[in-house]
Amino acid sequence: MNGVTYQVFQARLTYTPKACEKCGVKNENHSVIKHGTKTSTIKLGYIIFQPVLLRLKKQRFYCKVCDQMFTASTSLVDKHCYISNLIKSHIA
Ligand SMILES: [Zn+2]
């Protein structure tokens, strides 16, 4: 990418949410269902002087109660952000 060689890790993020992130309804009787995936590329930092990217396939969920979608989240990276919290803490 742009003349830089990256190591790329591929991973998949999925779980069963306890509640809808949008309306807060409890996930009972399959009110929140899995609905496709969304892949994001996250800068993880360096391992042995080589930059590392994480290609993370995130689960998408659909809430039947409020008719909205949301994406699985992780403490590794903030929402709508492509730089890992690890790198942010190093910069800080
Ligand atoms: Zn909902």
PDB file of the backbone (N, CA, C, O) and the ligand in Angstrom, with CONECT records:
HET     ZN  A 101       1
ATOM      1  N   MET A   1       0.851  -1.188   0.000  1.00  0.00           N
ATOM      2  CA  MET A   1       0.000   0.000   0.000  1.00  0.00           C
ATOM      3  C   MET A   1       0.887   1.237   0.000  1.00  0.00           C
ATOM      4  O   MET A   1       1.702   1.401   0.908  1.00  0.00           O
ATOM      5  N   ASN A   2       0.752   2.116  -0.996  1.00  0.00           N
ATOM      6  CA  ASN A   2       1.565   3.338  -1.125  1.00  0.00           C
ATOM      7  C   ASN A   2       3.067   3.058  -0.975  1.00  0.00           C
ATOM      8  O   ASN A   2       3.792   3.848  -0.370  1.00  0.00           O
ATOM      9  N   GLY A   3       3.527   1.931  -1.530  1.00  0.00           N
ATOM     10  CA  GLY A   3       4.944   1.571  -1.493  1.00  0.00           C
ATOM     11  C   GLY A   3       5.421   1.000  -0.170  1.00  0.00           C
ATOM     12  O   GLY A   3       6.615   0.752   0.002  1.00  0.00           O
ATOM     13  N   VAL A   4       4.512   0.789   0.759  1.00  0.00           N
ATOM     14  CA  VAL A   4       4.873   0.224   2.071  1.00  0.00           C
ATOM     15  C   VAL A   4       4.359  -1.209   2.151  1.00  0.00           C
ATOM     16  O   VAL A   4       3.217  -1.492   1.789  1.00  0.00           O
ATOM     17  N   THR A   5       5.223  -2.115   2.634  1.00  0.00           N
ATOM     18  CA  THR A   5       4.801  -3.505   2.795  1.00  0.00           C
ATOM     19  C   THR A   5       4.254  -3.709   4.208  1.00  0.00           C
ATOM     20  O   THR A   5       4.934  -3.434   5.196  1.00  0.00           O
ATOM     21  N   TYR A   6       3.042  -4.186   4.283  1.00  0.00           N
ATOM     22  CA  TYR A   6       2.390  -4.442   5.568  1.00  0.00           C
ATOM     23  C   TYR A   6       2.244  -5.940   5.798  1.00  0.00           C
ATOM     24  O   TYR A   6       2.120  -6.727   4.859  1.00  0.00           O
ATOM     25  N   GLN A   7       2.264  -6.311   7.078  1.00  0.00           N
ATOM     26  CA  GLN A   7       1.792  -7.647   7.448  1.00  0.00           C
ATOM     27  C   GLN A   7       0.301  -7.508   7.667  1.00  0.00           C
ATOM     28  O   GLN A   7      -0.135  -6.559   8.318  1.00  0.00           O
ATOM     29  N   VAL A   8      -0.489  -8.421   7.145  1.00  0.00           N
ATOM     30  CA  VAL A   8      -1.940  -8.316   7.274  1.00  0.00           C
ATOM     31  C   VAL A   8      -2.489  -9.532   8.015  1.00  0.00           C
ATOM     32  O   VAL A   8      -2.256 -10.677   7.628  1.00  0.00           O
ATOM     33  N   PHE A   9      -3.223  -9.252   9.089  1.00  0.00           N
ATOM     34  CA  PHE A   9      -3.922 -10.314   9.816  1.00  0.00           C
ATOM     35  C   PHE A   9      -5.401 -10.216   9.487  1.00  0.00           C
ATOM     36  O   PHE A   9      -5.952  -9.120   9.379  1.00  0.00           O
ATOM     37  N   GLN A  10      -6.037 -11.361   9.329  1.00  0.00           N
ATOM     38  CA  GLN A  10      -7.472 -11.373   9.072  1.00  0.00           C
ATOM     39  C   GLN A  10      -8.168 -11.965  10.286  1.00  0.00           C
ATOM     40  O   GLN A  10      -7.721 -12.969  10.842  1.00  0.00           O
ATOM     41  N   ALA A  11      -9.262 -11.340  10.692  1.00  0.00           N
ATOM     42  CA  ALA A  11     -10.002 -11.847  11.854  1.00  0.00           C
ATOM     43  C   ALA A  11     -11.486 -11.577  11.666  1.00  0.00           C
ATOM     44  O   ALA A  11     -11.898 -10.781  10.822  1.00  0.00           O
ATOM     45  N   ARG A  12     -12.272 -12.264  12.477  1.00  0.00           N
ATOM     46  CA  ARG A  12     -13.718 -12.116  12.403  1.00  0.00           C
ATOM     47  C   ARG A  12     -14.243 -11.797  13.801  1.00  0.00           C
ATOM     48  O   ARG A  12     -13.898 -12.476  14.768  1.00  0.00           O
ATOM     49  N   LEU A  13     -15.073 -10.768  13.906  1.00  0.00           N
ATOM     50  CA  LEU A  13     -15.628 -10.344  15.196  1.00  0.00           C
ATOM     51  C   LEU A  13     -17.128 -10.630  15.203  1.00  0.00           C
ATOM     52  O   LEU A  13     -17.887 -10.039  14.434  1.00  0.00           O
ATOM     53  N   THR A  14     -17.543 -11.539  16.077  1.00  0.00           N
ATOM     54  CA  THR A  14     -18.967 -11.826  16.176  1.00  0.00           C
ATOM     55  C   THR A  14     -19.327 -12.267  17.587  1.00  0.00           C
ATOM     56  O   THR A  14     -18.493 -12.820  18.304  1.00  0.00           O
ATOM     57  N   TYR A  15     -20.564 -12.021  17.979  1.00  0.00           N
ATOM     58  CA  TYR A  15     -21.098 -12.440  19.273  1.00  0.00           C
ATOM     59  C   TYR A  15     -22.603 -12.271  19.220  1.00  0.00           C
ATOM     60  O   TYR A  15     -23.141 -11.749  18.243  1.00  0.00           O
ATOM     61  N   THR A  16     -23.286 -12.713  20.272  1.00  0.00           N
ATOM     62  CA  THR A  16     -24.722 -12.492  20.356  1.00  0.00           C
ATOM     63  C   THR A  16     -24.963 -11.308  21.290  1.00  0.00           C
ATOM     64  O   THR A  16     -24.687 -11.411  22.485  1.00  0.00           O
ATOM     65  N   PRO A  17     -25.470 -10.189  20.775  1.00  0.00           N
ATOM     66  CA  PRO A  17     -25.655  -9.023  21.635  1.00  0.00           C
ATOM     67  C   PRO A  17     -26.760  -9.243  22.666  1.00  0.00           C
ATOM     68  O   PRO A  17     -27.762  -9.898  22.379  1.00  0.00           O
ATOM     69  N   LYS A  18     -26.570  -8.684  23.885  1.00  0.00           N
ATOM     70  CA  LYS A  18     -27.569  -8.831  24.954  1.00  0.00           C
ATOM     71  C   LYS A  18     -28.774  -7.926  24.697  1.00  0.00           C
ATOM     72  O   LYS A  18     -29.891  -8.210  25.128  1.00  0.00           O
ATOM     73  N   ALA A  19     -28.515  -6.827  23.982  1.00  0.00           N
ATOM     74  CA  ALA A  19     -29.587  -5.864  23.706  1.00  0.00           C
ATOM     75  C   ALA A  19     -29.296  -5.115  22.416  1.00  0.00           C
ATOM     76  O   ALA A  19     -28.177  -5.137  21.902  1.00  0.00           O
ATOM     77  N   CYS A  20     -30.328  -4.452  21.905  1.00  0.00           N
ATOM     78  CA  CYS A  20     -30.146  -3.622  20.710  1.00  0.00           C
ATOM     79  C   CYS A  20     -29.398  -2.356  21.112  1.00  0.00           C
ATOM     80  O   CYS A  20     -29.725  -1.709  22.107  1.00  0.00           O
ATOM     81  N   GLU A  21     -28.383  -2.017  20.311  1.00  0.00           N
ATOM     82  CA  GLU A  21     -27.564  -0.844  20.593  1.00  0.00           C
ATOM     83  C   GLU A  21     -28.318   0.453  20.280  1.00  0.00           C
ATOM     84  O   GLU A  21     -27.981   1.517  20.800  1.00  0.00           O
ATOM     85  N   LYS A  22     -29.325   0.354  19.439  1.00  0.00           N
ATOM     86  CA  LYS A  22     -30.054   1.556  18.992  1.00  0.00           C
ATOM     87  C   LYS A  22     -31.216   1.898  19.921  1.00  0.00           C
ATOM     88  O   LYS A  22     -31.345   3.041  20.358  1.00  0.00           O
ATOM     89  N   CYS A  23     -32.075   0.897  20.230  1.00  0.00           N
ATOM     90  CA  CYS A  23     -33.269   1.195  21.027  1.00  0.00           C
ATOM     91  C   CYS A  23     -33.198   0.584  22.430  1.00  0.00           C
ATOM     92  O   CYS A  23     -34.025   0.897  23.287  1.00  0.00           O
ATOM     93  N   GLY A  24     -32.218  -0.282  22.663  1.00  0.00           N
ATOM     94  CA  GLY A  24     -32.013  -0.828  23.995  1.00  0.00           C
ATOM     95  C   GLY A  24     -32.877  -2.026  24.355  1.00  0.00           C
ATOM     96  O   GLY A  24     -32.783  -2.539  25.470  1.00  0.00           O
ATOM     97  N   VAL A  25     -33.719  -2.482  23.429  1.00  0.00           N
ATOM     98  CA  VAL A  25     -34.586  -3.627  23.720  1.00  0.00           C
ATOM     99  C   VAL A  25     -33.730  -4.875  23.970  1.00  0.00           C
ATOM    100  O   VAL A  25     -32.736  -5.101  23.280  1.00  0.00           O
ATOM    101  N   LYS A  26     -34.128  -5.689  24.970  1.00  0.00           N
ATOM    102  CA  LYS A  26     -33.388  -6.916  25.258  1.00  0.00           C
ATOM    103  C   LYS A  26     -33.509  -7.889  24.092  1.00  0.00           C
ATOM    104  O   LYS A  26     -34.553  -7.996  23.449  1.00  0.00           O
ATOM    105  N   ASN A  27     -32.416  -8.592  23.840  1.00  0.00           N
ATOM    106  CA  ASN A  27     -32.414  -9.549  22.737  1.00  0.00           C
ATOM    107  C   ASN A  27     -33.047 -10.866  23.199  1.00  0.00           C
ATOM    108  O   ASN A  27     -32.356 -11.829  23.532  1.00  0.00           O
ATOM    109  N   GLU A  28     -34.373 -10.873  23.206  1.00  0.00           N
ATOM    110  CA  GLU A  28     -35.117 -12.081  23.558  1.00  0.00           C
ATOM    111  C   GLU A  28     -35.959 -12.498  22.361  1.00  0.00           C
ATOM    112  O   GLU A  28     -36.378 -11.659  21.564  1.00  0.00           O
ATOM    113  N   ASN A  29     -36.198 -13.774  22.243  1.00  0.00           N
ATOM    114  CA  ASN A  29     -36.988 -14.315  21.121  1.00  0.00           C
ATOM    115  C   ASN A  29     -36.458 -13.843  19.759  1.00  0.00           C
ATOM    116  O   ASN A  29     -37.226 -13.539  18.847  1.00  0.00           O
ATOM    117  N   HIS A  30     -35.138 -13.793  19.650  1.00  0.00           N
ATOM    118  CA  HIS A  30     -34.488 -13.426  18.387  1.00  0.00           C
ATOM    119  C   HIS A  30     -34.937 -12.053  17.887  1.00  0.00           C
ATOM    120  O   HIS A  30     -35.154 -11.876  16.688  1.00  0.00           O
ATOM    121  N   SER A  31     -35.078 -11.096  18.776  1.00  0.00           N
ATOM    122  CA  SER A  31     -35.449  -9.744  18.341  1.00  0.00           C
ATOM    123  C   SER A  31     -34.273  -9.053  17.634  1.00  0.00           C
ATOM    124  O   SER A  31     -34.472  -8.174  16.794  1.00  0.00           O
ATOM    125  N   VAL A  32     -33.043  -9.464  17.988  1.00  0.00           N
ATOM    126  CA  VAL A  32     -31.863  -8.945  17.278  1.00  0.00           C
ATOM    127  C   VAL A  32     -31.199 -10.123  16.568  1.00  0.00           C
ATOM    128  O   VAL A  32     -30.794 -11.097  17.202  1.00  0.00           O
ATOM    129  N   ILE A  33     -31.094 -10.019  15.251  1.00  0.00           N
ATOM    130  CA  ILE A  33     -30.535 -11.133  14.472  1.00  0.00           C
ATOM    131  C   ILE A  33     -29.263 -10.708  13.745  1.00  0.00           C
ATOM    132  O   ILE A  33     -29.038  -9.525  13.490  1.00  0.00           O
ATOM    133  N   LYS A  34     -28.436 -11.705  13.415  1.00  0.00           N
ATOM    134  CA  LYS A  34     -27.221 -11.444  12.642  1.00  0.00           C
ATOM    135  C   LYS A  34     -27.630 -11.103  11.214  1.00  0.00           C
ATOM    136  O   LYS A  34     -28.522 -11.725  10.638  1.00  0.00           O
ATOM    137  N   HIS A  35     -26.955 -10.099  10.657  1.00  0.00           N
ATOM    138  CA  HIS A  35     -27.357  -9.629   9.329  1.00  0.00           C
ATOM    139  C   HIS A  35     -26.131  -9.165   8.560  1.00  0.00           C
ATOM    140  O   HIS A  35     -25.877  -7.965   8.453  1.00  0.00           O
ATOM    141  N   GLY A  36     -25.378 -10.103   8.031  1.00  0.00           N
ATOM    142  CA  GLY A  36     -24.225  -9.783   7.196  1.00  0.00           C
ATOM    143  C   GLY A  36     -23.008  -9.339   7.993  1.00  0.00           C
ATOM    144  O   GLY A  36     -23.006  -9.390   9.223  1.00  0.00           O
ATOM    145  N   THR A  37     -21.982  -8.908   7.287  1.00  0.00           N
ATOM    146  CA  THR A  37     -20.740  -8.459   7.919  1.00  0.00           C
ATOM    147  C   THR A  37     -20.247  -7.190   7.230  1.00  0.00           C
ATOM    148  O   THR A  37     -20.673  -6.847   6.127  1.00  0.00           O
ATOM    149  N   LYS A  38     -19.336  -6.510   7.920  1.00  0.00           N
ATOM    150  CA  LYS A  38     -18.704  -5.327   7.354  1.00  0.00           C
ATOM    151  C   LYS A  38     -17.223  -5.442   7.666  1.00  0.00           C
ATOM    152  O   LYS A  38     -16.850  -5.648   8.820  1.00  0.00           O
ATOM    153  N   THR A  39     -16.378  -5.312   6.659  1.00  0.00           N
ATOM    154  CA  THR A  39     -14.936  -5.462   6.876  1.00  0.00           C
ATOM    155  C   THR A  39     -14.282  -4.096   7.008  1.00  0.00           C
ATOM    156  O   THR A  39     -14.496  -3.222   6.168  1.00  0.00           O
ATOM    157  N   SER A  40     -13.491  -3.905   8.048  1.00  0.00           N
ATOM    158  CA  SER A  40     -12.705  -2.679   8.141  1.00  0.00           C
ATOM    159  C   SER A  40     -11.237  -3.020   8.303  1.00  0.00           C
ATOM    160  O   SER A  40     -10.878  -4.058   8.858  1.00  0.00           O
ATOM    161  N   THR A  41     -10.390  -2.118   7.803  1.00  0.00           N
ATOM    162  CA  THR A  41      -8.948  -2.307   7.893  1.00  0.00           C
ATOM    163  C   THR A  41      -8.418  -1.363   8.960  1.00  0.00           C
ATOM    164  O   THR A  41      -8.600  -0.148   8.877  1.00  0.00           O
ATOM    165  N   ILE A  42      -7.759  -1.934   9.962  1.00  0.00           N
ATOM    166  CA  ILE A  42      -7.327  -1.179  11.137  1.00  0.00           C
ATOM    167  C   ILE A  42      -5.812  -1.211  11.244  1.00  0.00           C
ATOM    168  O   ILE A  42      -5.193  -2.267  11.122  1.00  0.00           O
ATOM    169  N   LYS A  43      -5.215  -0.031  11.476  1.00  0.00           N
ATOM    170  CA  LYS A  43      -3.764   0.026  11.693  1.00  0.00           C
ATOM    171  C   LYS A  43      -3.469  -0.403  13.120  1.00  0.00           C
ATOM    172  O   LYS A  43      -3.946   0.213  14.073  1.00  0.00           O
ATOM    173  N   LEU A  44      -2.680  -1.463  13.263  1.00  0.00           N
ATOM    174  CA  LEU A  44      -2.409  -2.018  14.591  1.00  0.00           C
ATOM    175  C   LEU A  44      -1.114  -1.513  15.205  1.00  0.00           C
ATOM    176  O   LEU A  44      -0.962  -1.510  16.427  1.00  0.00           O
ATOM    177  N   GLY A  45      -0.181  -1.086  14.361  1.00  0.00           N
ATOM    178  CA  GLY A  45       1.131  -0.665  14.884  1.00  0.00           C
ATOM    179  C   GLY A  45       2.231  -1.447  14.177  1.00  0.00           C
ATOM    180  O   GLY A  45       2.086  -1.816  13.011  1.00  0.00           O
ATOM    181  N   TYR A  46       3.333  -1.700  14.884  1.00  0.00           N
ATOM    182  CA  TYR A  46       4.473  -2.382  14.269  1.00  0.00           C
ATOM    183  C   TYR A  46       4.814  -3.662  15.030  1.00  0.00           C
ATOM    184  O   TYR A  46       4.763  -3.707  16.259  1.00  0.00           O
ATOM    185  N   ILE A  47       5.167  -4.705  14.264  1.00  0.00           N
ATOM    186  CA  ILE A  47       5.709  -5.918  14.861  1.00  0.00           C
ATOM    187  C   ILE A  47       7.026  -6.192  14.142  1.00  0.00           C
ATOM    188  O   ILE A  47       7.048  -6.363  12.923  1.00  0.00           O
ATOM    189  N   ILE A  48       8.105  -6.232  14.887  1.00  0.00           N
ATOM    190  CA  ILE A  48       9.470  -6.407  14.349  1.00  0.00           C
ATOM    191  C   ILE A  48       9.683  -5.451  13.172  1.00  0.00           C
ATOM    192  O   ILE A  48      10.025  -5.876  12.069  1.00  0.00           O
ATOM    193  N   PHE A  49       9.479  -4.164  13.421  1.00  0.00           N
ATOM    194  CA  PHE A  49       9.739  -3.067  12.484  1.00  0.00           C
ATOM    195  C   PHE A  49       8.880  -3.107  11.219  1.00  0.00           C
ATOM    196  O   PHE A  49       9.158  -2.383  10.264  1.00  0.00           O
ATOM    197  N   GLN A  50       7.869  -3.923  11.203  1.00  0.00           N
ATOM    198  CA  GLN A  50       6.999  -3.957  10.016  1.00  0.00           C
ATOM    199  C   GLN A  50       5.582  -3.532  10.421  1.00  0.00           C
ATOM    200  O   GLN A  50       5.029  -4.041  11.396  1.00  0.00           O
ATOM    201  N   PRO A  51       5.001  -2.592   9.662  1.00  0.00           N
ATOM    202  CA  PRO A  51       3.649  -2.152  10.011  1.00  0.00           C
ATOM    203  C   PRO A  51       2.626  -3.276   9.822  1.00  0.00           C
ATOM    204  O   PRO A  51       2.732  -4.081   8.897  1.00  0.00           O
ATOM    205  N   VAL A  52       1.653  -3.311  10.699  1.00  0.00           N
ATOM    206  CA  VAL A  52       0.681  -4.396  10.712  1.00  0.00           C
ATOM    207  C   VAL A  52      -0.730  -3.840  10.531  1.00  0.00           C
ATOM    208  O   VAL A  52      -1.131  -2.879  11.188  1.00  0.00           O
ATOM    209  N   LEU A  53      -1.457  -4.465   9.635  1.00  0.00           N
ATOM    210  CA  LEU A  53      -2.862  -4.122   9.436  1.00  0.00           C
ATOM    211  C   LEU A  53      -3.730  -5.292   9.874  1.00  0.00           C
ATOM    212  O   LEU A  53      -3.363  -6.455   9.710  1.00  0.00           O
ATOM    213  N   LEU A  54      -4.875  -4.964  10.427  1.00  0.00           N
ATOM    214  CA  LEU A  54      -5.847  -5.987  10.797  1.00  0.00           C
ATOM    215  C   LEU A  54      -7.062  -5.816   9.903  1.00  0.00           C
ATOM    216  O   LEU A  54      -7.721  -4.776   9.922  1.00  0.00           O
ATOM    217  N   ARG A  55      -7.350  -6.836   9.129  1.00  0.00           N
ATOM    218  CA  ARG A  55      -8.560  -6.798   8.308  1.00  0.00           C
ATOM    219  C   ARG A  55      -9.649  -7.514   9.101  1.00  0.00           C
ATOM    220  O   ARG A  55      -9.704  -8.743   9.144  1.00  0.00           O
ATOM    221  N   LEU A  56     -10.510  -6.722   9.723  1.00  0.00           N
ATOM    222  CA  LEU A  56     -11.480  -7.248  10.673  1.00  0.00           C
ATOM    223  C   LEU A  56     -12.878  -7.303  10.058  1.00  0.00           C
ATOM    224  O   LEU A  56     -13.450  -6.288   9.661  1.00  0.00           O
ATOM    225  N   LYS A  57     -13.401  -8.523   9.995  1.00  0.00           N
ATOM    226  CA  LYS A  57     -14.743  -8.727   9.462  1.00  0.00           C
ATOM    227  C   LYS A  57     -15.718  -8.654  10.631  1.00  0.00           C
ATOM    228  O   LYS A  57     -15.801  -9.582  11.436  1.00  0.00           O
ATOM    229  N   LYS A  58     -16.454  -7.551  10.723  1.00  0.00           N
ATOM    230  CA  LYS A  58     -17.349  -7.335  11.868  1.00  0.00           C
ATOM    231  C   LYS A  58     -18.767  -7.778  11.544  1.00  0.00           C
ATOM    232  O   LYS A  58     -19.285  -7.548  10.451  1.00  0.00           O
ATOM    233  N   GLN A  59     -19.379  -8.425  12.541  1.00  0.00           N
ATOM    234  CA  GLN A  59     -20.767  -8.867  12.393  1.00  0.00           C
ATOM    235  C   GLN A  59     -21.699  -7.653  12.379  1.00  0.00           C
ATOM    236  O   GLN A  59     -21.503  -6.711  13.147  1.00  0.00           O
ATOM    237  N   ARG A  60     -22.704  -7.672  11.514  1.00  0.00           N
ATOM    238  CA  ARG A  60     -23.750  -6.644  11.520  1.00  0.00           C
ATOM    239  C   ARG A  60     -25.006  -7.270  12.127  1.00  0.00           C
ATOM    240  O   ARG A  60     -25.294  -8.446  11.905  1.00  0.00           O
ATOM    241  N   PHE A  61     -25.744  -6.474  12.890  1.00  0.00           N
ATOM    242  CA  PHE A  61     -26.967  -6.969  13.523  1.00  0.00           C
ATOM    243  C   PHE A  61     -28.162  -6.146  13.069  1.00  0.00           C
ATOM    244  O   PHE A  61     -28.044  -4.956  12.777  1.00  0.00           O
ATOM    245  N   TYR A  62     -29.304  -6.798  13.016  1.00  0.00           N
ATOM    246  CA  TYR A  62     -30.545  -6.125  12.660  1.00  0.00           C
ATOM    247  C   TYR A  62     -31.544  -6.294  13.797  1.00  0.00           C
ATOM    248  O   TYR A  62     -31.772  -7.411  14.261  1.00  0.00           O
ATOM    249  N   CYS A  63     -32.138  -5.197  14.247  1.00  0.00           N
ATOM    250  CA  CYS A  63     -33.132  -5.233  15.318  1.00  0.00           C
ATOM    251  C   CYS A  63     -34.527  -5.179  14.696  1.00  0.00           C
ATOM    252  O   CYS A  63     -34.875  -4.234  13.987  1.00  0.00           O
ATOM    253  N   LYS A  64     -35.316  -6.218  14.979  1.00  0.00           N
ATOM    254  CA  LYS A  64     -36.665  -6.293  14.406  1.00  0.00           C
ATOM    255  C   LYS A  64     -37.609  -5.301  15.082  1.00  0.00           C
ATOM    256  O   LYS A  64     -38.632  -4.925  14.510  1.00  0.00           O
ATOM    257  N   VAL A  65     -37.266  -4.878  16.303  1.00  0.00           N
ATOM    258  CA  VAL A  65     -38.151  -3.975  17.064  1.00  0.00           C
ATOM    259  C   VAL A  65     -38.080  -2.547  16.516  1.00  0.00           C
ATOM    260  O   VAL A  65     -39.111  -1.926  16.256  1.00  0.00           O
ATOM    261  N   CYS A  66     -36.860  -2.030  16.343  1.00  0.00           N
ATOM    262  CA  CYS A  66     -36.725  -0.635  15.877  1.00  0.00           C
ATOM    263  C   CYS A  66     -36.339  -0.547  14.399  1.00  0.00           C
ATOM    264  O   CYS A  66     -36.200   0.549  13.858  1.00  0.00           O
ATOM    265  N   ASP A  67     -36.167  -1.704  13.744  1.00  0.00           N
ATOM    266  CA  ASP A  67     -35.893  -1.744  12.305  1.00  0.00           C
ATOM    267  C   ASP A  67     -34.573  -1.031  11.966  1.00  0.00           C
ATOM    268  O   ASP A  67     -34.465  -0.374  10.930  1.00  0.00           O
ATOM    269  N   GLN A  68     -33.569  -1.167  12.853  1.00  0.00           N
ATOM    270  CA  GLN A  68     -32.277  -0.526  12.592  1.00  0.00           C
ATOM    271  C   GLN A  68     -31.146  -1.546  12.658  1.00  0.00           C
ATOM    272  O   GLN A  68     -31.293  -2.634  13.214  1.00  0.00           O
ATOM    273  N   MET A  69     -30.012  -1.161  12.072  1.00  0.00           N
ATOM    274  CA  MET A  69     -28.836  -2.025  12.025  1.00  0.00           C
ATOM    275  C   MET A  69     -27.743  -1.436  12.920  1.00  0.00           C
ATOM    276  O   MET A  69     -27.671  -0.221  13.105  1.00  0.00           O
ATOM    277  N   PHE A  70     -26.898  -2.302  13.469  1.00  0.00           N
ATOM    278  CA  PHE A  70     -25.685  -1.843  14.130  1.00  0.00           C
ATOM    279  C   PHE A  70     -24.596  -2.883  13.950  1.00  0.00           C
ATOM    280  O   PHE A  70     -24.868  -4.024  13.577  1.00  0.00           O
ATOM    281  N   THR A  71     -23.358  -2.479  14.220  1.00  0.00           N
ATOM    282  CA  THR A  71     -22.194  -3.325  13.949  1.00  0.00           C
ATOM    283  C   THR A  71     -21.545  -3.757  15.254  1.00  0.00           C
ATOM    284  O   THR A  71     -21.528  -3.000  16.224  1.00  0.00           O
ATOM    285  N   ALA A  72     -21.012  -4.973  15.280  1.00  0.00           N
ATOM    286  CA  ALA A  72     -20.300  -5.490  16.453  1.00  0.00           C
ATOM    287  C   ALA A  72     -19.158  -4.541  16.813  1.00  0.00           C
ATOM    288  O   ALA A  72     -18.490  -4.001  15.932  1.00  0.00           O
ATOM    289  N   SER A  73     -18.940  -4.343  18.113  1.00  0.00           N
ATOM    290  CA  SER A  73     -17.894  -3.411  18.536  1.00  0.00           C
ATOM    291  C   SER A  73     -16.843  -4.134  19.375  1.00  0.00           C
ATOM    292  O   SER A  73     -17.104  -5.185  19.960  1.00  0.00           O
ATOM    293  N   THR A  74     -15.659  -3.549  19.419  1.00  0.00           N
ATOM    294  CA  THR A  74     -14.536  -4.118  20.156  1.00  0.00           C
ATOM    295  C   THR A  74     -13.747  -3.004  20.837  1.00  0.00           C
ATOM    296  O   THR A  74     -13.699  -1.881  20.335  1.00  0.00           O
ATOM    297  N   SER A  75     -13.127  -3.308  21.977  1.00  0.00           N
ATOM    298  CA  SER A  75     -12.324  -2.303  22.681  1.00  0.00           C
ATOM    299  C   SER A  75     -11.001  -2.038  21.953  1.00  0.00           C
ATOM    300  O   SER A  75     -10.259  -1.123  22.308  1.00  0.00           O
ATOM    301  N   LEU A  76     -10.720  -2.843  20.940  1.00  0.00           N
ATOM    302  CA  LEU A  76      -9.479  -2.699  20.161  1.00  0.00           C
ATOM    303  C   LEU A  76      -9.460  -1.388  19.384  1.00  0.00           C
ATOM    304  O   LEU A  76      -8.414  -0.762  19.215  1.00  0.00           O
ATOM    305  N   VAL A  77     -10.649  -0.985  18.912  1.00  0.00           N
ATOM    306  CA  VAL A  77     -10.730   0.211  18.086  1.00  0.00           C
ATOM    307  C   VAL A  77     -12.068   0.902  18.348  1.00  0.00           C
ATOM    308  O   VAL A  77     -13.087   0.241  18.546  1.00  0.00           O
ATOM    309  N   ASP A  78     -12.056   2.267  18.347  1.00  0.00           N
ATOM    310  CA  ASP A  78     -13.292   3.013  18.553  1.00  0.00           C
ATOM    311  C   ASP A  78     -14.167   2.921  17.300  1.00  0.00           C
ATOM    312  O   ASP A  78     -13.678   2.626  16.210  1.00  0.00           O
ATOM    313  N   LYS A  79     -15.458   3.176  17.471  1.00  0.00           N
ATOM    314  CA  LYS A  79     -16.386   3.146  16.343  1.00  0.00           C
ATOM    315  C   LYS A  79     -15.997   4.188  15.299  1.00  0.00           C
ATOM    316  O   LYS A  79     -15.565   5.287  15.648  1.00  0.00           O
ATOM    317  N   HIS A  80     -16.145   3.854  14.044  1.00  0.00           N
ATOM    318  CA  HIS A  80     -15.866   4.739  12.910  1.00  0.00           C
ATOM    319  C   HIS A  80     -14.408   5.194  12.904  1.00  0.00           C
ATOM    320  O   HIS A  80     -14.099   6.266  12.384  1.00  0.00           O
ATOM    321  N   CYS A  81     -13.513   4.393  13.474  1.00  0.00           N
ATOM    322  CA  CYS A  81     -12.109   4.773  13.566  1.00  0.00           C
ATOM    323  C   CYS A  81     -11.277   3.612  13.018  1.00  0.00           C
ATOM    324  O   CYS A  81     -11.634   2.447  13.189  1.00  0.00           O
ATOM    325  N   TYR A  82     -10.155   3.947  12.351  1.00  0.00           N
ATOM    326  CA  TYR A  82      -9.346   2.908  11.730  1.00  0.00           C
ATOM    327  C   TYR A  82      -7.940   2.844  12.300  1.00  0.00           C
ATOM    328  O   TYR A  82      -7.059   2.199  11.732  1.00  0.00           O
ATOM    329  N   ILE A  83      -7.733   3.523  13.433  1.00  0.00           N
ATOM    330  CA  ILE A  83      -6.449   3.438  14.127  1.00  0.00           C
ATOM    331  C   ILE A  83      -6.730   2.792  15.480  1.00  0.00           C
ATOM    332  O   ILE A  83      -7.607   3.248  16.213  1.00  0.00           O
ATOM    333  N   SER A  84      -5.996   1.736  15.816  1.00  0.00           N
ATOM    334  CA  SER A  84      -6.289   0.995  17.043  1.00  0.00           C
ATOM    335  C   SER A  84      -6.038   1.858  18.277  1.00  0.00           C
ATOM    336  O   SER A  84      -5.226   2.783  18.235  1.00  0.00           O
ATOM    337  N   ASN A  85      -6.729   1.560  19.369  1.00  0.00           N
ATOM    338  CA  ASN A  85      -6.546   2.291  20.624  1.00  0.00           C
ATOM    339  C   ASN A  85      -5.135   2.105  21.168  1.00  0.00           C
ATOM    340  O   ASN A  85      -4.641   2.944  21.921  1.00  0.00           O
ATOM    341  N   LEU A  86      -4.485   1.001  20.786  1.00  0.00           N
ATOM    342  CA  LEU A  86      -3.106   0.748  21.186  1.00  0.00           C
ATOM    343  C   LEU A  86      -2.192   1.823  20.615  1.00  0.00           C
ATOM    344  O   LEU A  86      -1.354   2.371  21.331  1.00  0.00           O
ATOM    345  N   ILE A  87      -2.350   2.131  19.320  1.00  0.00           N
ATOM    346  CA  ILE A  87      -1.535   3.168  18.682  1.00  0.00           C
ATOM    347  C   ILE A  87      -1.835   4.522  19.295  1.00  0.00           C
ATOM    348  O   ILE A  87      -0.924   5.303  19.566  1.00  0.00           O
ATOM    349  N   LYS A  88      -3.134   4.805  19.518  1.00  0.00           N
ATOM    350  CA  LYS A  88      -3.522   6.095  20.113  1.00  0.00           C
ATOM    351  C   LYS A  88      -2.862   6.292  21.466  1.00  0.00           C
ATOM    352  O   LYS A  88      -2.403   7.390  21.779  1.00  0.00           O
ATOM    353  N   SER A  89      -2.809   5.225  22.279  1.00  0.00           N
ATOM    354  CA  SER A  89      -2.198   5.359  23.601  1.00  0.00           C
ATOM    355  C   SER A  89      -0.692   5.544  23.487  1.00  0.00           C
ATOM    356  O   SER A  89      -0.092   6.199  24.339  1.00  0.00           O
ATOM    357  N   HIS A  90      -0.065   4.981  22.452  1.00  0.00           N
ATOM    358  CA  HIS A  90       1.367   5.177  22.232  1.00  0.00           C
ATOM    359  C   HIS A  90       1.643   6.626  21.860  1.00  0.00           C
ATOM    360  O   HIS A  90       2.603   7.228  22.340  1.00  0.00           O
ATOM    361  N   ILE A  91       0.768   7.197  20.976  1.00  0.00           N
ATOM    362  CA  ILE A  91       0.936   8.580  20.547  1.00  0.00           C
ATOM    363  C   ILE A  91       0.763   9.525  21.743  1.00  0.00           C
ATOM    364  O   ILE A  91       1.519  10.482  21.911  1.00  0.00           O
ATOM    365  N   ALA A  92      -0.252   9.232  22.569  1.00  0.00           N
ATOM    366  CA  ALA A  92      -0.545  10.081  23.732  1.00  0.00           C
ATOM    367  C   ALA A  92       0.625  10.028  24.713  1.00  0.00           C
ATOM    368  O   ALA A  92       0.581  10.674  25.761  1.00  0.00           O
TER     369      ALA A  92
HETATM  370 ZN    ZN A 101     -33.659  -1.862  18.346  1.00  0.00          ZN2+
END
